[in-house]
Amino acid sequence: MTVMIILLMAAMPLVEIAGFVVVGERIGVLATLGLTVAGAALGLAVLSRGPDRLAERARRAMACEAPPVAEALDGLAVALAGMLLIVPGFVTDLAGLLLLVPPVRRAAIAAGLRALARAGDGEAVIEGEWRNVTDLQSAEAEFRSAEADFRSAEADFRSAKADAPAGRRLDRDRSGRGQ
């Protein structure tokens, strides 16, 4: 895999130079330079607006008590798109523009996460509290107790929600606004 990345990095400048030659022959040198400068300007605009948007989306996620992992990954992808647009070349500009399209960006993030999972050592790690339970009956009793606690908390929430004033809802959507 690392050899493939090294070969891709070595071939990328050659591909970009070939792209400049082909596009320059078709539309002219000045138009080619104009497109290159426009791509860099777009990349700078993306990079300058990205952190503010990321911070706002992360705040909204945390207000809903959700970890902002998806927002962080999305922000990283947008930052990568901005950097690709700044790099002179039509192939990198195309990759950057594609990363600015939300469905393409989500697919690229998912593919990257799958690749990282495959690159691991093959063992899945799920963090949490655990203990060895050899007595099935005590494990079932503990599960029933935890389930009852959950049901009780859920009933308390529903009751508080029903008692809330009409203009103020307790349940929130992902943006932090009441539904």
C-alpha atoms as a printed R data frame, in Angstrom:
    type eleno elety resid chain resno       x       y       z
1   ATOM     1    CA   MET     A     1   0.000   0.000   0.000
2   ATOM     2    CA   THR     A     2   2.781   2.471   0.836
3   ATOM     3    CA   VAL     A     3   4.502   1.680  -2.473
4   ATOM     4    CA   MET     A     4   1.261   2.526  -4.276
5   ATOM     5    CA   ILE     A     5   1.031   5.854  -2.442
6   ATOM     6    CA   ILE     A     6   4.649   6.685  -3.283
7   ATOM     7    CA   LEU     A     7   4.074   5.872  -6.972
8   ATOM     8    CA   LEU     A     8   0.922   7.994  -6.995
9   ATOM     9    CA   MET     A     9   2.763  10.922  -5.395
10  ATOM    10    CA   ALA     A    10   5.564  10.620  -7.972
11  ATOM    11    CA   ALA     A    11   3.134  10.418 -10.905
12  ATOM    12    CA   MET     A    12   0.883  13.278  -9.786
13  ATOM    13    CA   PRO     A    13   3.111  16.156 -10.997
14  ATOM    14    CA   LEU     A    14   3.448  14.460 -14.384
15  ATOM    15    CA   VAL     A    15  -0.317  14.076 -14.662
16  ATOM    16    CA   GLU     A    16  -0.835  17.729 -13.695
17  ATOM    17    CA   ILE     A    17   1.751  18.938 -16.243
18  ATOM    18    CA   ALA     A    18   0.066  16.843 -18.946
19  ATOM    19    CA   GLY     A    19  -3.263  18.382 -17.914
20  ATOM    20    CA   PHE     A    20  -1.828  21.881 -18.282
21  ATOM    21    CA   VAL     A    21  -0.508  21.065 -21.748
22  ATOM    22    CA   VAL     A    22  -3.798  19.552 -22.952
23  ATOM    23    CA   VAL     A    23  -5.998  22.307 -21.498
24  ATOM    24    CA   GLY     A    24  -3.568  25.022 -22.642
25  ATOM    25    CA   GLU     A    25  -3.727  23.730 -26.235
26  ATOM    26    CA   ARG     A    26  -7.541  23.677 -26.152
27  ATOM    27    CA   ILE     A    27  -8.380  26.999 -24.475
28  ATOM    28    CA   GLY     A    28  -5.130  28.960 -24.578
29  ATOM    29    CA   VAL     A    29  -2.451  29.899 -22.097
30  ATOM    30    CA   LEU     A    30  -4.208  32.898 -20.531
31  ATOM    31    CA   ALA     A    31  -7.461  31.015 -19.971
32  ATOM    32    CA   THR     A    32  -5.510  28.111 -18.467
33  ATOM    33    CA   LEU     A    33  -3.722  30.474 -16.086
34  ATOM    34    CA   GLY     A    34  -7.060  32.124 -15.266
35  ATOM    35    CA   LEU     A    35  -8.594  28.780 -14.347
36  ATOM    36    CA   THR     A    36  -5.581  27.971 -12.183
37  ATOM    37    CA   VAL     A    37  -5.820  31.292 -10.324
38  ATOM    38    CA   ALA     A    38  -9.614  30.913  -9.959
39  ATOM    39    CA   GLY     A    39  -9.127  27.439  -8.463
40  ATOM    40    CA   ALA     A    40  -6.597  28.778  -5.962
41  ATOM    41    CA   ALA     A    41  -8.929  31.666  -5.037
42  ATOM    42    CA   LEU     A    42 -11.795  29.222  -4.488
43  ATOM    43    CA   GLY     A    43  -9.519  27.077  -2.326
44  ATOM    44    CA   LEU     A    44  -8.583  30.076  -0.187
45  ATOM    45    CA   ALA     A    45 -12.259  30.994   0.196
46  ATOM    46    CA   VAL     A    46 -13.112  27.443   1.274
47  ATOM    47    CA   LEU     A    47 -10.265  27.383   3.791
48  ATOM    48    CA   SER     A    48 -11.173  30.784   5.220
49  ATOM    49    CA   ARG     A    49 -14.852  29.907   5.790
50  ATOM    50    CA   GLY     A    50 -14.389  26.290   6.869
51  ATOM    51    CA   PRO     A    51 -13.254  26.685  10.495
52  ATOM    52    CA   ASP     A    52 -16.184  28.937  11.425
53  ATOM    53    CA   ARG     A    53 -18.712  26.539   9.944
54  ATOM    54    CA   LEU     A    54 -17.033  23.563  11.588
55  ATOM    55    CA   ALA     A    55 -17.024  25.252  14.995
56  ATOM    56    CA   GLU     A    56 -20.714  26.135  14.715
57  ATOM    57    CA   ARG     A    57 -21.714  22.599  13.670
58  ATOM    58    CA   ALA     A    58 -19.597  21.110  16.473
59  ATOM    59    CA   ARG     A    59 -21.278  23.435  19.005
60  ATOM    60    CA   ARG     A    60 -24.707  22.356  17.784
61  ATOM    61    CA   ALA     A    61 -23.771  18.682  18.039
62  ATOM    62    CA   MET     A    62 -22.415  19.104  21.554
63  ATOM    63    CA   ALA     A    63 -25.530  21.051  22.571
64  ATOM    64    CA   CYS     A    64 -27.493  17.912  21.674
65  ATOM    65    CA   GLU     A    65 -24.970  15.908  23.737
66  ATOM    66    CA   ALA     A    66 -23.691  14.157  20.617
67  ATOM    67    CA   PRO     A    67 -19.972  13.765  19.977
68  ATOM    68    CA   PRO     A    68 -18.982  15.974  17.021
69  ATOM    69    CA   VAL     A    69 -17.020  13.230  15.257
70  ATOM    70    CA   ALA     A    70 -19.002  13.420  12.006
71  ATOM    71    CA   GLU     A    71 -18.695  17.199  11.979
72  ATOM    72    CA   ALA     A    72 -14.928  16.988  12.550
73  ATOM    73    CA   LEU     A    73 -14.456  14.483   9.731
74  ATOM    74    CA   ASP     A    74 -16.621  16.598   7.451
75  ATOM    75    CA   GLY     A    75 -14.581  19.685   8.352
76  ATOM    76    CA   LEU     A    76 -11.350  17.849   7.612
77  ATOM    77    CA   ALA     A    77 -12.703  16.794   4.224
78  ATOM    78    CA   VAL     A    78 -13.686  20.385   3.397
79  ATOM    79    CA   ALA     A    79 -10.217  21.577   4.473
80  ATOM    80    CA   LEU     A    80  -8.658  18.914   2.233
81  ATOM    81    CA   ALA     A    81 -10.873  20.143  -0.612
82  ATOM    82    CA   GLY     A    82  -9.609  23.689  -0.057
83  ATOM    83    CA   MET     A    83  -5.983  22.543  -0.054
84  ATOM    84    CA   LEU     A    84  -6.499  20.512  -3.234
85  ATOM    85    CA   LEU     A    85  -8.015  23.558  -4.921
86  ATOM    86    CA   ILE     A    86  -5.023  25.701  -3.946
87  ATOM    87    CA   VAL     A    87  -2.538  23.244  -5.471
88  ATOM    88    CA   PRO     A    88  -2.085  24.186  -9.129
89  ATOM    89    CA   GLY     A    89  -3.462  21.555 -11.462
90  ATOM    90    CA   PHE     A    90  -6.708  20.389 -12.952
91  ATOM    91    CA   VAL     A    91  -6.747  16.890 -11.456
92  ATOM    92    CA   THR     A    92  -6.325  18.218  -7.917
93  ATOM    93    CA   ASP     A    93  -8.927  20.924  -8.631
94  ATOM    94    CA   LEU     A    94 -11.379  18.274  -9.792
95  ATOM    95    CA   ALA     A    95 -10.749  16.218  -6.650
96  ATOM    96    CA   GLY     A    96 -11.213  19.343  -4.508
97  ATOM    97    CA   LEU     A    97 -14.443  20.294  -6.261
98  ATOM    98    CA   LEU     A    98 -15.794  16.766  -5.828
99  ATOM    99    CA   LEU     A    99 -15.048  16.897  -2.089
100 ATOM   100    CA   LEU     A   100 -17.160  20.052  -1.851
101 ATOM   101    CA   VAL     A   101 -20.250  18.079  -2.933
102 ATOM   102    CA   PRO     A   102 -21.787  16.715   0.328
103 ATOM   103    CA   PRO     A   103 -22.837  13.235  -0.923
104 ATOM   104    CA   VAL     A   104 -19.430  12.707  -2.533
105 ATOM   105    CA   ARG     A   105 -17.728  13.977   0.631
106 ATOM   106    CA   ARG     A   106 -19.725  11.557   2.834
107 ATOM   107    CA   ALA     A   107 -18.887   8.658   0.505
108 ATOM   108    CA   ALA     A   108 -15.189   9.596   0.565
109 ATOM   109    CA   ILE     A   109 -15.213   9.785   4.375
110 ATOM   110    CA   ALA     A   110 -16.914   6.396   4.610
111 ATOM   111    CA   ALA     A   111 -14.419   4.864   2.170
112 ATOM   112    CA   GLY     A   112 -11.535   6.351   4.142
113 ATOM   113    CA   LEU     A   113 -12.876   4.975   7.424
114 ATOM   114    CA   ARG     A   114 -13.321   1.530   5.860
115 ATOM   115    CA   ALA     A   115  -9.747   1.639   4.556
116 ATOM   116    CA   LEU     A   116  -8.476   2.612   8.012
117 ATOM   117    CA   ALA     A   117 -10.439  -0.230   9.575
118 ATOM   118    CA   ARG     A   118  -8.958  -2.720   7.101
119 ATOM   119    CA   ALA     A   119  -5.462  -1.346   7.681
120 ATOM   120    CA   GLY     A   120  -5.723  -2.122  11.398
121 ATOM   121    CA   ASP     A   121  -4.434  -5.288  12.966
122 ATOM   122    CA   GLY     A   122  -7.740  -7.077  12.448
123 ATOM   123    CA   GLU     A   123  -8.884  -6.895  16.057
124 ATOM   124    CA   ALA     A   124 -11.949  -4.846  16.852
125 ATOM   125    CA   VAL     A   125 -11.663  -2.881  20.071
126 ATOM   126    CA   ILE     A   126 -14.836  -1.877  21.829
127 ATOM   127    CA   GLU     A   127 -14.094   0.158  24.899
128 ATOM   128    CA   GLY     A   128 -16.345   0.016  27.911
129 ATOM   129    CA   GLU     A   129 -16.866  -1.560  31.258
130 ATOM   130    CA   TRP     A   130 -17.107  -5.309  31.419
131 ATOM   131    CA   ARG     A   131 -16.879  -8.164  33.820
132 ATOM   132    CA   ASN     A   132 -16.891 -11.899  33.380
133 ATOM   133    CA   VAL     A   133 -20.343 -13.331  34.082
134 ATOM   134    CA   THR     A   134 -20.515 -17.068  34.460
135 ATOM   135    CA   ASP     A   135 -23.880 -17.200  36.191
136 ATOM   136    CA   LEU     A   136 -26.528 -16.730  33.488
137 ATOM   137    CA   GLN     A   137 -29.364 -16.120  35.953
138 ATOM   138    CA   SER     A   138 -27.553 -13.255  37.699
139 ATOM   139    CA   ALA     A   139 -26.673 -11.757  34.305
140 ATOM   140    CA   GLU     A   140 -30.343 -11.889  33.250
141 ATOM   141    CA   ALA     A   141 -31.415 -10.327  36.554
142 ATOM   142    CA   GLU     A   142 -28.868  -7.537  36.120
143 ATOM   143    CA   PHE     A   143 -30.078  -6.941  32.568
144 ATOM   144    CA   ARG     A   144 -33.707  -6.748  33.741
145 ATOM   145    CA   SER     A   145 -32.694  -4.268  36.449
146 ATOM   146    CA   ALA     A   146 -30.861  -2.072  33.938
147 ATOM   147    CA   GLU     A   147 -33.815  -2.300  31.565
148 ATOM   148    CA   ALA     A   148 -36.191  -1.229  34.347
149 ATOM   149    CA   ASP     A   149 -33.936   1.722  35.194
150 ATOM   150    CA   PHE     A   150 -33.967   2.741  31.536
151 ATOM   151    CA   ARG     A   151 -37.761   2.472  31.294
152 ATOM   152    CA   SER     A   152 -38.127   4.553  34.458
153 ATOM   153    CA   ALA     A   153 -35.821   7.275  33.114
154 ATOM   154    CA   GLU     A   154 -37.693   7.221  29.811
155 ATOM   155    CA   ALA     A   155 -41.035   7.626  31.613
156 ATOM   156    CA   ASP     A   156 -39.606  10.543  33.640
157 ATOM   157    CA   PHE     A   157 -38.459  12.226  30.430
158 ATOM   158    CA   ARG     A   158 -41.829  11.752  28.743
159 ATOM   159    CA   SER     A   159 -43.571  13.154  31.802
160 ATOM   160    CA   ALA     A   160 -41.286  16.196  31.921
161 ATOM   161    CA   LYS     A   161 -41.776  16.683  28.192
162 ATOM   162    CA   ALA     A   162 -45.560  16.604  28.566
163 ATOM   163    CA   ASP     A   163 -45.402  19.093  31.460
164 ATOM   164    CA   ALA     A   164 -43.192  21.565  29.540
165 ATOM   165    CA   PRO     A   165 -44.791  24.855  28.479
166 ATOM   166    CA   ALA     A   166 -46.254  24.831  24.970
167 ATOM   167    CA   GLY     A   167 -43.610  27.150  23.512
168 ATOM   168    CA   ARG     A   168 -40.642  25.217  24.915
169 ATOM   169    CA   ARG     A   169 -39.980  21.672  23.790
170 ATOM   170    CA   LEU     A   170 -37.511  19.448  25.617
171 ATOM   171    CA   ASP     A   171 -36.614  17.246  22.675
172 ATOM   172    CA   ARG     A   172 -34.132  18.709  20.247
173 ATOM   173    CA   ASP     A   173 -33.135  17.936  16.716
174 ATOM   174    CA   ARG     A   174 -29.472  17.822  15.659
175 ATOM   175    CA   SER     A   175 -29.331  21.575  15.067
176 ATOM   176    CA   GLY     A   176 -30.200  22.289  18.730
177 ATOM   177    CA   ARG     A   177 -33.586  23.822  17.936
178 ATOM   178    CA   GLY     A   178 -36.834  22.496  19.371
179 ATOM   179    CA   GLN     A   179 -38.977  20.391  17.088
